[in-house]
Amino acid sequence: MYWKYAIKRILMGIFIYVIIIFIYSFLFNTVMEETLNGQIIEQVNGEMIKISQVGTDPDYLLEYRERRIRELRDIYHLDDPLLSRVFWRAIDTLTFNYGRSTIMRSFKGETDVIKIVLERIPNTLMLFTTSIILDILIGVWLGIKKAQRAGKFLDKSTSIITMTVYGLPSWWFGMVMIMIFAFMIPIFPSGGISSVPPPETFFAKLVDLLYHMALPVITLVFIGFWGRAYLTRNIVLGNLQEDFIMSARARGIPERSVLYGHALRTSAPPILTMSLLSLLASFSGALVFEGIFSWPGMGNLYWAAVQQNDIPVLLGNLSITTLIYISGIVLLDLIYGFLDPRIKVGGKA
């Protein structure tokens, strides 16, 4: 039954996520402990400065310092055996308790890692999800048209363009687009998410955001939809040769109904897989691409965390991106099992 299949996939996704988090915790354990030790010393020194301002005895301060460091080390399990430390580090990560950053700050100046990461996700979603949706719509539409006119001028000309464009790196093409449309023909800004100073009214802010999004979105869509169209064309064209399509045409069903009602529905699972995987990949942002356009998203955050060696932010970024990606894969499996009756559900055909 389908519900058994769904539960099995969800549990498998949870299990894989937990295993990956334990691997992250093991790999980052040493540097995370060094970071925590530094934060403990910093916190205790700050507390001692406050206590010393009221004229406390120096011996008491030393005793307080040692006792307070032991307490905090016990809280963070820093004196436990290695496996225990890795386990508690993984538990903290699984419960979204990433701690405080060492260097980086949120837009509001906060050091909580979860707040630093969460404020970047909407920026990445706005840019890459918009681009992927437009990419999917244009690519699937063009792919269907290519399949309809296989071997004709539209198919051949767009295939040549696909072979030319598909291999271009997005970051290189982005630099070319910035050079042309931001400097040679200054139509769009060269980067950033808003003007300086930012507009005051909501409508003006929205227009300014769309204006800054335009160039990176155009770049991503132009790079992506050609390859998607070519893959869609091959999938649909393969299904158009099937016997059930020939039978539908022989019964006098209109070509449009044959294409969209029969061929496209059968082609939907692989096209859906390709599209959803692209959408999931967009959640992590593009490290170099966001850097080129100075876009404050997840990719830019990851690069900044690596440069500044801010391990808590790096771990938080990786774990949330992994969670989103695995959740999407599970969702894809569930949708796939619902759409395609050829998939075995619950162990039965």
GICORLIN-V991374 format. One record per helix or strand of 2 or more residues. SS is the DSSP state (H for helix, E for strand). FROM is the first residue (numbers start at 1). LEN is the number of residues. If there is no record, write none. Layout:
ss=<SS	SS>
from=<FROM	FROM>
len=<LEN	LEN>
This chain:
ss=<H	H	H	H	H	H	H	H	H	H	H	H	H>
from=<2	29	58	82	113	153	170	202	243	255	287	298	311>
len=<26	24	18	13	36	13	15	39	8	29	6	10	29>
